[in-house]
Amino acid sequence: MPSKTYTEEFKRDAVALYENSPGASIQTIATGLGINRATLHNWLKKYGTGVRAKATAVSSSPASITEAERIRQLEREVSRLREERDILRKAAKYFAEETNW
């Protein structure tokens, strides 16, 4: 079985997705991208910054979070979700091109 060749951009995007997904495991991200866990782990060693986004705990009492803080949290989440969406679009495009015979 021939090994798959991934672009450097795809590798860096996969690493960024993992580093910006607090609470997500390597296995979860790898499965979502359709790659092996060990492959993603190797990419993390090569391209990773070693810094992961920290999970933000949302307080149960809305009075403890100011409106500005909540807006900042939501903007970060929107940014992360857009990045995930873009990575998944690139992955889908990559795999669609690979299957054209």
PyMOL commands that place a pseudoatom at each C-alpha (Angstrom):
pseudoatom trace, name=CA, resn=MET, resi=1, chain=A, elem=C, hetatm=0, pos=[0.000, 0.000, 0.000]
pseudoatom trace, name=CA, resn=PRO, resi=2, chain=A, elem=C, hetatm=0, pos=[1.572, 3.326, -1.016]
pseudoatom trace, name=CA, resn=SER, resi=3, chain=A, elem=C, hetatm=0, pos=[2.099, 5.878, 1.712]
pseudoatom trace, name=CA, resn=LYS, resi=4, chain=A, elem=C, hetatm=0, pos=[0.191, 9.136, 1.458]
pseudoatom trace, name=CA, resn=THR, resi=5, chain=A, elem=C, hetatm=0, pos=[2.074, 12.354, 0.891]
pseudoatom trace, name=CA, resn=TYR, resi=6, chain=A, elem=C, hetatm=0, pos=[0.721, 15.399, 2.685]
pseudoatom trace, name=CA, resn=THR, resi=7, chain=A, elem=C, hetatm=0, pos=[1.594, 18.987, 1.895]
pseudoatom trace, name=CA, resn=GLU, resi=8, chain=A, elem=C, hetatm=0, pos=[3.552, 20.951, 4.461]
pseudoatom trace, name=CA, resn=GLU, resi=9, chain=A, elem=C, hetatm=0, pos=[0.613, 23.364, 4.695]
pseudoatom trace, name=CA, resn=PHE, resi=10, chain=A, elem=C, hetatm=0, pos=[-1.715, 20.480, 5.619]
pseudoatom trace, name=CA, resn=LYS, resi=11, chain=A, elem=C, hetatm=0, pos=[0.756, 19.278, 8.263]
pseudoatom trace, name=CA, resn=ARG, resi=12, chain=A, elem=C, hetatm=0, pos=[1.103, 22.739, 9.797]
pseudoatom trace, name=CA, resn=ASP, resi=13, chain=A, elem=C, hetatm=0, pos=[-2.673, 23.235, 9.746]
pseudoatom trace, name=CA, resn=ALA, resi=14, chain=A, elem=C, hetatm=0, pos=[-3.177, 19.901, 11.518]
pseudoatom trace, name=CA, resn=VAL, resi=15, chain=A, elem=C, hetatm=0, pos=[-0.659, 20.903, 14.189]
pseudoatom trace, name=CA, resn=ALA, resi=16, chain=A, elem=C, hetatm=0, pos=[-2.338, 24.304, 14.596]
pseudoatom trace, name=CA, resn=LEU, resi=17, chain=A, elem=C, hetatm=0, pos=[-5.721, 22.623, 14.944]
pseudoatom trace, name=CA, resn=TYR, resi=18, chain=A, elem=C, hetatm=0, pos=[-4.409, 20.403, 17.739]
pseudoatom trace, name=CA, resn=GLU, resi=19, chain=A, elem=C, hetatm=0, pos=[-2.646, 23.253, 19.527]
pseudoatom trace, name=CA, resn=ASN, resi=20, chain=A, elem=C, hetatm=0, pos=[-5.741, 25.467, 19.348]
pseudoatom trace, name=CA, resn=SER, resi=21, chain=A, elem=C, hetatm=0, pos=[-8.193, 22.785, 20.485]
pseudoatom trace, name=CA, resn=PRO, resi=22, chain=A, elem=C, hetatm=0, pos=[-8.163, 22.699, 24.270]
pseudoatom trace, name=CA, resn=GLY, resi=23, chain=A, elem=C, hetatm=0, pos=[-9.261, 19.359, 25.657]
pseudoatom trace, name=CA, resn=ALA, resi=24, chain=A, elem=C, hetatm=0, pos=[-8.979, 17.532, 22.326]
pseudoatom trace, name=CA, resn=SER, resi=25, chain=A, elem=C, hetatm=0, pos=[-6.726, 14.497, 22.206]
pseudoatom trace, name=CA, resn=ILE, resi=26, chain=A, elem=C, hetatm=0, pos=[-4.240, 13.659, 19.476]
pseudoatom trace, name=CA, resn=GLN, resi=27, chain=A, elem=C, hetatm=0, pos=[-6.399, 10.655, 18.588]
pseudoatom trace, name=CA, resn=THR, resi=28, chain=A, elem=C, hetatm=0, pos=[-9.527, 12.789, 18.209]
pseudoatom trace, name=CA, resn=ILE, resi=29, chain=A, elem=C, hetatm=0, pos=[-7.837, 15.312, 15.926]
pseudoatom trace, name=CA, resn=ALA, resi=30, chain=A, elem=C, hetatm=0, pos=[-6.081, 12.601, 13.889]
pseudoatom trace, name=CA, resn=THR, resi=31, chain=A, elem=C, hetatm=0, pos=[-9.312, 10.673, 13.387]
pseudoatom trace, name=CA, resn=GLY, resi=32, chain=A, elem=C, hetatm=0, pos=[-11.125, 13.851, 12.354]
pseudoatom trace, name=CA, resn=LEU, resi=33, chain=A, elem=C, hetatm=0, pos=[-8.476, 14.554, 9.725]
pseudoatom trace, name=CA, resn=GLY, resi=34, chain=A, elem=C, hetatm=0, pos=[-8.283, 10.949, 8.563]
pseudoatom trace, name=CA, resn=ILE, resi=35, chain=A, elem=C, hetatm=0, pos=[-4.655, 10.429, 9.536]
pseudoatom trace, name=CA, resn=ASN, resi=36, chain=A, elem=C, hetatm=0, pos=[-2.826, 8.113, 11.906]
pseudoatom trace, name=CA, resn=ARG, resi=37, chain=A, elem=C, hetatm=0, pos=[-2.270, 9.236, 15.494]
pseudoatom trace, name=CA, resn=ALA, resi=38, chain=A, elem=C, hetatm=0, pos=[1.459, 8.540, 15.232]
pseudoatom trace, name=CA, resn=THR, resi=39, chain=A, elem=C, hetatm=0, pos=[1.665, 10.669, 12.088]
pseudoatom trace, name=CA, resn=LEU, resi=40, chain=A, elem=C, hetatm=0, pos=[0.113, 13.639, 13.863]
pseudoatom trace, name=CA, resn=HIS, resi=41, chain=A, elem=C, hetatm=0, pos=[2.403, 13.052, 16.841]
pseudoatom trace, name=CA, resn=ASN, resi=42, chain=A, elem=C, hetatm=0, pos=[5.454, 13.200, 14.562]
pseudoatom trace, name=CA, resn=TRP, resi=43, chain=A, elem=C, hetatm=0, pos=[4.172, 16.404, 12.970]
pseudoatom trace, name=CA, resn=LEU, resi=44, chain=A, elem=C, hetatm=0, pos=[3.705, 17.898, 16.440]
pseudoatom trace, name=CA, resn=LYS, resi=45, chain=A, elem=C, hetatm=0, pos=[7.345, 17.153, 17.244]
pseudoatom trace, name=CA, resn=LYS, resi=46, chain=A, elem=C, hetatm=0, pos=[8.502, 18.676, 13.966]
pseudoatom trace, name=CA, resn=TYR, resi=47, chain=A, elem=C, hetatm=0, pos=[6.165, 21.675, 13.532]
pseudoatom trace, name=CA, resn=GLY, resi=48, chain=A, elem=C, hetatm=0, pos=[4.615, 22.178, 16.963]
pseudoatom trace, name=CA, resn=THR, resi=49, chain=A, elem=C, hetatm=0, pos=[5.263, 25.101, 19.242]
pseudoatom trace, name=CA, resn=GLY, resi=50, chain=A, elem=C, hetatm=0, pos=[4.709, 23.033, 22.367]
pseudoatom trace, name=CA, resn=VAL, resi=51, chain=A, elem=C, hetatm=0, pos=[2.047, 25.486, 23.497]
pseudoatom trace, name=CA, resn=ARG, resi=52, chain=A, elem=C, hetatm=0, pos=[-1.583, 24.438, 23.667]
pseudoatom trace, name=CA, resn=ALA, resi=53, chain=A, elem=C, hetatm=0, pos=[-4.528, 26.720, 24.141]
pseudoatom trace, name=CA, resn=LYS, resi=54, chain=A, elem=C, hetatm=0, pos=[-5.896, 26.498, 27.640]
pseudoatom trace, name=CA, resn=ALA, resi=55, chain=A, elem=C, hetatm=0, pos=[-9.496, 25.489, 28.138]
pseudoatom trace, name=CA, resn=THR, resi=56, chain=A, elem=C, hetatm=0, pos=[-11.546, 28.411, 29.328]
pseudoatom trace, name=CA, resn=ALA, resi=57, chain=A, elem=C, hetatm=0, pos=[-13.937, 27.506, 32.065]
pseudoatom trace, name=CA, resn=VAL, resi=58, chain=A, elem=C, hetatm=0, pos=[-17.267, 29.208, 31.673]
pseudoatom trace, name=CA, resn=SER, resi=59, chain=A, elem=C, hetatm=0, pos=[-18.585, 30.208, 35.042]
pseudoatom trace, name=CA, resn=SER, resi=60, chain=A, elem=C, hetatm=0, pos=[-22.040, 29.096, 36.031]
pseudoatom trace, name=CA, resn=SER, resi=61, chain=A, elem=C, hetatm=0, pos=[-22.939, 32.558, 37.301]
pseudoatom trace, name=CA, resn=PRO, resi=62, chain=A, elem=C, hetatm=0, pos=[-23.266, 35.118, 34.524]
pseudoatom trace, name=CA, resn=ALA, resi=63, chain=A, elem=C, hetatm=0, pos=[-22.683, 37.942, 37.007]
pseudoatom trace, name=CA, resn=SER, resi=64, chain=A, elem=C, hetatm=0, pos=[-19.039, 36.912, 37.454]
pseudoatom trace, name=CA, resn=ILE, resi=65, chain=A, elem=C, hetatm=0, pos=[-18.255, 37.409, 33.735]
pseudoatom trace, name=CA, resn=THR, resi=66, chain=A, elem=C, hetatm=0, pos=[-18.432, 40.885, 32.341]
pseudoatom trace, name=CA, resn=GLU, resi=67, chain=A, elem=C, hetatm=0, pos=[-19.953, 41.449, 28.952]
pseudoatom trace, name=CA, resn=ALA, resi=68, chain=A, elem=C, hetatm=0, pos=[-16.571, 42.395, 27.458]
pseudoatom trace, name=CA, resn=GLU, resi=69, chain=A, elem=C, hetatm=0, pos=[-14.957, 39.198, 28.767]
pseudoatom trace, name=CA, resn=ARG, resi=70, chain=A, elem=C, hetatm=0, pos=[-17.784, 37.121, 27.326]
pseudoatom trace, name=CA, resn=ILE, resi=71, chain=A, elem=C, hetatm=0, pos=[-17.414, 38.839, 23.943]
pseudoatom trace, name=CA, resn=ARG, resi=72, chain=A, elem=C, hetatm=0, pos=[-13.656, 38.112, 23.962]
pseudoatom trace, name=CA, resn=GLN, resi=73, chain=A, elem=C, hetatm=0, pos=[-14.338, 34.454, 24.785]
pseudoatom trace, name=CA, resn=LEU, resi=74, chain=A, elem=C, hetatm=0, pos=[-16.862, 34.171, 21.976]
pseudoatom trace, name=CA, resn=GLU, resi=75, chain=A, elem=C, hetatm=0, pos=[-14.530, 35.897, 19.501]
pseudoatom trace, name=CA, resn=ARG, resi=76, chain=A, elem=C, hetatm=0, pos=[-11.745, 33.420, 20.365]
pseudoatom trace, name=CA, resn=GLU, resi=77, chain=A, elem=C, hetatm=0, pos=[-14.156, 30.533, 19.928]
pseudoatom trace, name=CA, resn=VAL, resi=78, chain=A, elem=C, hetatm=0, pos=[-15.356, 31.863, 16.561]
pseudoatom trace, name=CA, resn=SER, resi=79, chain=A, elem=C, hetatm=0, pos=[-11.742, 32.246, 15.441]
pseudoatom trace, name=CA, resn=ARG, resi=80, chain=A, elem=C, hetatm=0, pos=[-10.927, 28.679, 16.492]
pseudoatom trace, name=CA, resn=LEU, resi=81, chain=A, elem=C, hetatm=0, pos=[-14.022, 27.297, 14.774]
pseudoatom trace, name=CA, resn=ARG, resi=82, chain=A, elem=C, hetatm=0, pos=[-13.210, 29.154, 11.556]
pseudoatom trace, name=CA, resn=GLU, resi=83, chain=A, elem=C, hetatm=0, pos=[-9.681, 27.757, 11.630]
pseudoatom trace, name=CA, resn=GLU, resi=84, chain=A, elem=C, hetatm=0, pos=[-11.036, 24.227, 12.152]
pseudoatom trace, name=CA, resn=ARG, resi=85, chain=A, elem=C, hetatm=0, pos=[-13.488, 24.708, 9.295]
pseudoatom trace, name=CA, resn=ASP, resi=86, chain=A, elem=C, hetatm=0, pos=[-10.759, 25.913, 6.955]
pseudoatom trace, name=CA, resn=ILE, resi=87, chain=A, elem=C, hetatm=0, pos=[-8.496, 22.996, 7.845]
pseudoatom trace, name=CA, resn=LEU, resi=88, chain=A, elem=C, hetatm=0, pos=[-11.305, 20.508, 7.241]
pseudoatom trace, name=CA, resn=ARG, resi=89, chain=A, elem=C, hetatm=0, pos=[-12.112, 22.135, 3.903]
pseudoatom trace, name=CA, resn=LYS, resi=90, chain=A, elem=C, hetatm=0, pos=[-8.476, 21.829, 2.847]
pseudoatom trace, name=CA, resn=ALA, resi=91, chain=A, elem=C, hetatm=0, pos=[-8.402, 18.200, 3.975]
pseudoatom trace, name=CA, resn=ALA, resi=92, chain=A, elem=C, hetatm=0, pos=[-11.578, 17.412, 2.047]
pseudoatom trace, name=CA, resn=LYS, resi=93, chain=A, elem=C, hetatm=0, pos=[-10.182, 19.089, -1.055]
pseudoatom trace, name=CA, resn=TYR, resi=94, chain=A, elem=C, hetatm=0, pos=[-6.883, 17.211, -0.692]
pseudoatom trace, name=CA, resn=PHE, resi=95, chain=A, elem=C, hetatm=0, pos=[-8.596, 13.831, -0.369]
pseudoatom trace, name=CA, resn=ALA, resi=96, chain=A, elem=C, hetatm=0, pos=[-11.008, 14.586, -3.214]
pseudoatom trace, name=CA, resn=GLU, resi=97, chain=A, elem=C, hetatm=0, pos=[-8.073, 15.345, -5.536]
pseudoatom trace, name=CA, resn=GLU, resi=98, chain=A, elem=C, hetatm=0, pos=[-6.305, 12.190, -4.413]
pseudoatom trace, name=CA, resn=THR, resi=99, chain=A, elem=C, hetatm=0, pos=[-9.223, 9.963, -5.434]
pseudoatom trace, name=CA, resn=ASN, resi=100, chain=A, elem=C, hetatm=0, pos=[-9.442, 11.279, -9.009]
pseudoatom trace, name=CA, resn=TRP, resi=101, chain=A, elem=C, hetatm=0, pos=[-8.032, 8.546, -11.226]
for i in range(1, 101): cmd.bond("trace and resi %d" % i, "trace and resi %d" % (i + 1))
show_as sticks, trace
zoom trace
